[in-house]
Amino acid sequence: RVVVYDLHDTVVPYERAWAWQRALVDKVITEASCTGTLPPKANVGYAILLQHDPVYTLGEGSTTDNLKFDMDAPPHPIHRIERGGEVTFHGPGQLVLYPILNLKMLKTDLHWYLRQLEEVIIHSMETVSGIKAGRIDGLTGVWIDNRKVAAIGIRATKWVTYHGIALNVVTDLAPFEHIVPCGIKDEDKEVTS
């Protein structure tokens, strides 16, 4: 069972969602360590669905070489966070899903987990809108042809996941022009919504 906080139509400041994720990660870790063995009907975790005010995030190991602006004068606030991946943009019109899941109750394999997140997006897009999306070998995320429609960046602590998926639904794409999204420099790859 996953407890879902559905705020899909709510714009939440990035810092508040970031703190909320970390609090839920601590809760899931504490629940798992208190019980020793997890009861059969224990919560696998939580999921937060929301939108953000315009913000750039840089993954833990990302480089500032993918920024096309001065870090001291960004066009939108910027945060270096603990997820994997390079720089991305979040803003209104983009659905962001933060799954906080105990992978010990599912499968302790981060590559499997990333592919599952991609599959959720691919399946949802086809089911909801009839849009056929897919993967590109060697690149994380979801694509429509050579246009990236969803970025994924995660972190796991003691096999509890956080950060997650950003799906461009009706997102203003102009802020992506100020970065090299996800560090992908191929001329034939672009971001879409």
C-alpha positions, 0 to 999 in steps of 0.5 A, a space after each residue: 500500500 502506498 499513501 498518495 498525496 495528490 496535489 497535482 493542481 497545486 504549485 508547491 515551493 520547491 524547498 517545502 516539497 524537498 523538506 516533506 520528502 526528507 521527513 517521509 524518508 525518515 518516517 519510512 526508515 523509522 517504521 522499517 527499523 522499529 518493526 524489524 520484520 515488516 508486517 504483511 500489510 505495512 505501507 510500502 511508502 508514500 507518493 507526492 504529486 504536485 507542481 513547482 514554482 519555477 526552479 532549477 535543480 542540480 543533481 549531487 554530482 552534476 556539473 555547472 558546465 550545463 548552465 548557460 547562466 551565471 550561478 550568481 544571477 540565475 533566471 530562476 532559483 537554483 538548488 543543488 540537491 542529493 538526487 542523481 542526474 544533471 540539471 533540470 527545470 521544474 515549473 507550473 504545468 509540469 507534474 512532479 511525482 515524488 515516490 518515497 518507497 521502501 524498496 526492501 518491500 519491492 525489489 532492492 535494485 535501483 536500475 529496476 526501479 528506474 525502469 519501473 518509473 519510466 514504465 509508469 510514465 509510458 503507460 500513463 501517457 498512453 492510457 490518459 492521452 493516447 500518446 505513445 512514448 518510450 525509452 532511448 537506450 542508454 538514457 534515463 527518462 521518457 521520450 517521444 521520438 527524440 524529444 524528452 517529455 519526462 526526466 527522472 532523478 532519484 536518491 535512495 537512503 537505506 533502500 528508501 527512495 525519494 526525488 523522482 519524476 518530472 513530466 512536462 504536460 503543459 510546461 513553458 519550455 523557455 527556461 530549458 533554453 538556459 540549461 543543457 537539460 539532463 546534460 544531454 548535448 546531442 543536437 538531435 535531442 530536445 525537451 518537449 511537453 
